[in-house]
Amino acid sequence: MGNLESTVLNMRKFFENNVTKSVAFRRAALQKLKTALLQNEQKIYDALKADLNKSVYEAYTTEVGMVLSEISFALKNLKKWAKPQKAKTPLVHLISKSYIYHEPHGIVLIMSPWNYPFMLTLAPLVGAIAAGNCVVVKPSRQTTATTKIISDIISGIYFPNHVKVLVNEEYDEVLHQKYDYIFFTGSTNVGRTVMKVAAENLTPVTLELGGKSPCIVDKSANVDLSAKRIIWGKFLNAGQTCVAPDYLYVHKSIKKEFIESAKKYIQKFFGATPENNPDFPKIINEKHFLRLSALLKNGTVAIGGGVNAAENKIAPTLLTDIDWSSPIMNDEVFGPILPILEFDEIRETIAAIKAQPKPLALYLFLTDKKTEKKLLTELSFGGGCVNDVVVHLATPYLPFGGVGDSGLGSYHGKNSFMTFSHPKSILKKSNILDLNIRYAPYDKSLKLVKMFLK
């Protein structure tokens, strides 16, 4: 028996002792995590700086702060979530009561990516712990500093039979163990592999994937404010964000004005040479840097295009003269390059977006309510914003997830607890009354049964 197989087996034995099902145990585990994060806050910032060159502000607002918020929300609501929920009972079940018990799946595998290596590892972990599971965590091998601090924190506060971080194990070995639930965040291609492997054991999955998320700026939009918010959201983490606007559709009547505003905010936010800005994040590795550098040859550079090969940095770049035949439109950009397309009639834009796989996010900038309703009704996507970008994932009250090629399932807030729980239905029957109409012989019962069921 291998070390990992033994780890999972020991976890299962620990889970079967029912220790993790106690609400008090779960709350204590979450409080330990919160305390440890606050104690190691500077080390976390240092790790994110080393891996992605994130500033402290960006590291807190998009990573550490979001995890702390998830923990606080779970601590506040866990007792209510874990309590059996009473459900309605139809008349046919006379003198009965119905309940839903939320039980943990058991042994959960969480596989996280490199772009938000802290938040996308620990946010789902909060939900898995809150629901009472034991958890195997497999962070990205691309972000070595962040993976190490996560491993150090987890091993310092949890028994390995409860939560275990895998650092050096190969993905194939990790994935082919027997789990009760798999939570994967990453690319659509790898997501297909995860789902295929999970199917062999009939293991349920949540897949948080990606895709080309559109952003539409209608002629009714506040152009300057739209540009400001889009530039902020697109170039967070140097564009290495699954919900970043991947491409922009701008009405042709305001395209010039929008580009001028966007240029203004790029220079205001990042300086004249963003690729040399010490606080601007870097591309994760040379492979992705070279891939993105090649995309700069698409269309016409309206602003940006600068590269710093020594630090794997690419300046925020706007590309014009782009259409669907341009190579940059073939796959998710996942970097600090924003291709801009123009449109005249909104129906043309709807048709173009519908022709693509369903995206993880979609953003609309407009004040025309009729057009807003049309777009939200006709287009399918995971989630999004009207007159903003990205921020829909920063609330515990909304489920976050994709649809179709962009994902399966959702989490955040109560939805995380629900994702990592199985809703077990229980009907409690009274012994006071027992109607004979359900028992044989049935010759006199059918008419009464039809009356009840109607």
N, C-alpha and C positions, 0 to 999 in steps of 0.2 A: 504493500500500500504506500503510495507517494505521500509526501508531506502535506500537499494541498488537500488530497482526498481525506487524509487523517484530520486535518483542520476542520473540514466541512462536517465530517462524521462527529467529531467532538462537539461542534456547534449544535448539531441536531440533538445530541444527548442533553446538552444544557437547555435547549429550548423545550424539550419534552418534560423537563422538571417544572415548567410553568412559572419560573421566576420572572421572566420578562413580561408576563401578562399582567402583573400587578401595576396599577396606575401609579402607586407611590414609587415603584422601581423605575418606571419610565420617566416620571418627573425628575427624580434624582439624577438619572442619566443625562437628561437634557440640561439640567442645571450645572452638572459637571462640565459639559461641553461649553456652555456659555462662559463659565468662570475661566476655563482653560484658554478660550479664545481671547478674552480680555487680558489675561496674564501674558499671552504670547503675541499680542497685537503687533508690536514693532517687528518681531521676527517674521510674521506673516507679510508685512509690508516689504521687508527686505527680500523675501523670497520672490514675491511678485515683481519687484524691481529687477531682480536678477534674471528671471525667466522671460518677462515681457516688457521690461522697462516702464512699468506702470507707476505713475505718481501716487503719492499717499492719498490724495483726494480721490482719484479714480479707483484705487485699490479699495478704499473704504466704501464709496458709494455703490460700486458695482459688484463688490465681492464680500468683504467682511461685514459691512452694514446690513446687507440683504440677508446674510445667514443669521446674524444676531436678531434681526427682525422676525425671521421665521421661528427661531427658538422662543422668543418672547410671546409670539402669537400662540404657539403650541402650548406653552406653559399656562397661558391664560385660559385656554379653551379645552385642554385635554380631558379634564374630568367630565365635561359635558359631552364631548365627542365619544368617549369610551362607554358612557352609560347606555344600556339597552334602550332602544327607541321604540316607543309604542306606535303601532300602526293600526289603521282601521281594519275592522273585521266585517265581512259581508253577512247578511241576515241568515244565509244558509247554514252558517256555523253558529248556531244558537248557543248562548252562554259560553263564549270563547273569547280569548284575548290574543292579539297578535303583537309580536315584537321582532325587532331586528338587532341581532348581536353582532358587533364588529370584532372579528377575531383576526389576529395576525396571520399572515401567510405562513411564516416559519423562517426559513433561511433565504435571505434576499441577497442577490448580487447587484451591486451598483457599479457601473462602468462609466467613467467620466472623461471628458475631452481636455484639450490643452488650452483652449482660448479663454475660458474663465475657470481655471483649474481649481480654485478654492471654492467658489460659490456653487459650481455645478457638481462638485463632489459632496459638499456638506449640506446643501439645501435639501436634496433628496434623502440624505442620511437622517436629517431631523424628522422627516415624515416616517421613515422606516422605524426609527427608535420609538417615536410617539405611538405608533401602531402596535408595538410590542414584539418586533422581529429581532432575530439575530442577523448580523449584516457582514458580508464580505465586500470590501471596498477595493476597487481597482482603478486608481487614478492614472492619468496619462504619464507615459515615460518621457514625453517631450519636455515637460516642465519639472525638471529634477529637483530644484530647490523647493518648490511648492509641495510636491509629492513628499519630500522628506519632512517638512514641517508638519504636514497633515499626519504622516505616520508617527512622528514623535508625539504629537498631541494625543492622538487616539490611543496609542500604546501606553501613554502615561495615565490615562483615566479609565480605560475599560479593560476587562478581562478579554483575552483573545477569543474565548468561547462566545463572547457577546458581540464584539465588533473587532474585525481584523482587517488591517490595511495590507494589501499585497503590493510590493514595490518591484521586485525583480522577476516575478513569475511571468511566463509567456502567456499571451492572450488566449491562444488555443487551449492551453492547459486549464486556464481559469474558466473559460466558457464551457468546457465539456464536463464540468462537475454537475451533480444533481442539485438543483436549487428549487425553491418553491415559487420564486418570482425573480424576474430580471428587469432591471431598470437601466436603460442604455441611453446615453447622450452622445451624439456624434454624427457622422455622415450617413447619407441615405444608403450608400453602397454597403457600408459595414453593418448598418441596421438590418439590411436584408439577410446578411450572414447570421447575425444574432438571432433573428426570428426563425431562420431555418434550423439552427442548432436547438433552439428552445422547443421547436415543434417536435423534435425527436422524443422529448420527455413530457410533452404536453404542458410545458411551463409557460404560464402567462407572462406577458411582457408589457412594459411601457417603452416606447421608442420616441425620444426627443431628437428630431433630425433637423433638416434645414431646407435649403432651396433658394430660389431667386425671388426674394420678397419685393413686390412692386411698391412704388410710392407715386401717387398721382397728385399733381398740382393743377387744380382747375382754374379757369379764368376768374372765378368768383373768390379766389383765395386772397388772404392778406399776404402779399408776395414777400415782403421783407421779413415778416415774422416767420413765414413758412421756411424761407431760406435759412434763417437763424437756427430753427429747431432741427431741420434736416441735416445741416452741417454738423451740429452737435452730435446727433444720434448716429449718423453714418460713420464718423471718424472716432467714436469711442473705441478704445483698444485697437486703434489703427484699422478700423473696419472689420476686425476679426471677431464679429458678433453674429450669431445665427439669426437674430431678428433685425439686423441692420438693413436699411433700405438698400437693396441690391442694384436696382436701376430706377430711373426717374422718368415718368411721363409728365411733360409740362405742356400746357396749352400754348400753341404757337404765338398767340397774341401777347403773352407775358413772358415768353422764353428769354428774351434779351434782358428784361428787367430782373428776372429771377437769377440769371447767371451773374449779373453785376452785383446783386445782393450777396449771393453765395461767395463770390470772390472776396467781397468786403469782410465777411465773417471768417473765412479761412485765414486771412491775414491777421485779423483781430485776435482770433483764438490761438493761432499757432505760429505767428510771426512770418517774416519774409522768406525764411528758409526752414520750413517745418522739419525737413529731414535732418537738420542739425539741432533742433530743439531738444534739450536734455530731458524734457518731460513728455515728449511725444513717444508713444509705445513703438516697439520694434516688431518686425515680422518674426514669427516664431523660429524659423530656421532658414538656411540657405535655399533649400528646395522650394519652399513657398515664396521666398524673396525672388528667385529667378522666374518662377511661374508668373508672379504679379508684374515683374519688370517687363516681361514679354507682352503683357496685356496693355502696357502703355503705348504700344504701337497702333492700337485701334483708334480709328477716327482722328479727331483733332483735339489736342490738349488746350482747353480753355484756361486752365490755371493748374499749377502744380507740375508733376512730372519729374521732380527732382528725386534723386536716389543717393543714399549713403550706404554703399556696399560694405564698408567696414563695420557698420553697426546694424545691418539688415533693416534699414529704414527707407520708407518711400513716402514722399510728401503727399498730403491730401490732394487728390487730382480729380478734376472734372473733365469728362470727355464728351465732345459733341460730334455731330455727323455720324451718329451710330444708328444702325437698324438691326433687325433680327438676323441678318446674314453675317453680322460682325462676330468674330470669334469670342469676344468678351461676353456675348449673350448666350453662349452654349452651356455654361456651367455657372454655379454660384461664384461670385467674385471673391468674397471672404478676404477683403483687404481694402486699403484706403483709396480705391478708385471708383468713381461714380459715373457710369454711362448715362447720358441724357438723351432721351427720345422726345419728339414733339408729337402732339395730336391736334386734330381739328374737331372731330366729332367724338363724343365719349363712347358711342357704340363701337367705334373702331378699336378703342383701347380695351374695352370689355372683351371683344372678340380675340384680341391678341393675347390677353392674360389668360382667358379660358383655354387657349390652345396649348398652354404650358401646364406642367404638373402643378397640383395645388400647393401654394406656398405656405410657409410657416407664419408669415405676417403680411399685412397689407396696410398701407397708410394713405389717408385721404386728407388733402388740404383744400377746403372749400367752405363757402357759406351758403351755397344753394342746397336747400333741404331736399328738393326733388331729386337732384343728381345724387346726393348722399344716399337717399333711400334706394335708388336704383342700383348703385354700386354695392351697397351692403347686402342687398337682396340677391343680386345676380352672381356675385363672385364668391367662391368658396375658398376659405383660408383658415389657418389656425386661430388667429386673433389679430388685433391691431388697434389703431388709434384714428380718431378724426381730429385733425389739426395738431397732431403731435406724432412722435415716433418713439418706439422702444419702451416707453414707460408703462405700458399695459402689463408688463411682467413684474412690475415692482409693487404689486398690491396683493395681499394675501386673500382678498375677497374675490378674485377672479381666477378661474382655472387657466393654466398656461400649458399649451400643447399644440401639436400639429394635426393635420388631416391628410389622408392619402399619402403621397410620397414624402410629406413633411413631418409625419409622425403618427403615433398611435397612443392614446391616453393623455392624461394631464396631471399636473400637480401644482403646488403652492397652497399655503394655508390649510384649510380643512380638506381641500382636494388631495393634498399629500397624504394625510391620514387615511382618506378613503382609498387612494391608490394602493397603499400598502396593507390594506385590510380586506378581509372577505366578509361581505354582509350575509350573515347566517340567519335565515328566516325561521322563526319559532311560533307555532300556534299552540296555546295552552287551553285545553278543553276541560270544561267542568264535568264532574261526575253526577251532577244533580239531575240532568235530563238526558235521555238517550232516545232519539226518534227512530222508529223502526223503518222509516221509508228508505233508508239506504241499504237495508238488509234484504236478502232474498226470502221468500219469493217476491218478484217485482211486479206482479200483475196489477196491483192497486197503487203502486208508488209513482209511476211515470208522470201522471198528471200533476201530482203535488210537487215533484222535483222540478218540472218545467215552470211551475208557478214561482217557486223559490228563486230559480236561476234567472228569471226575467226581472 
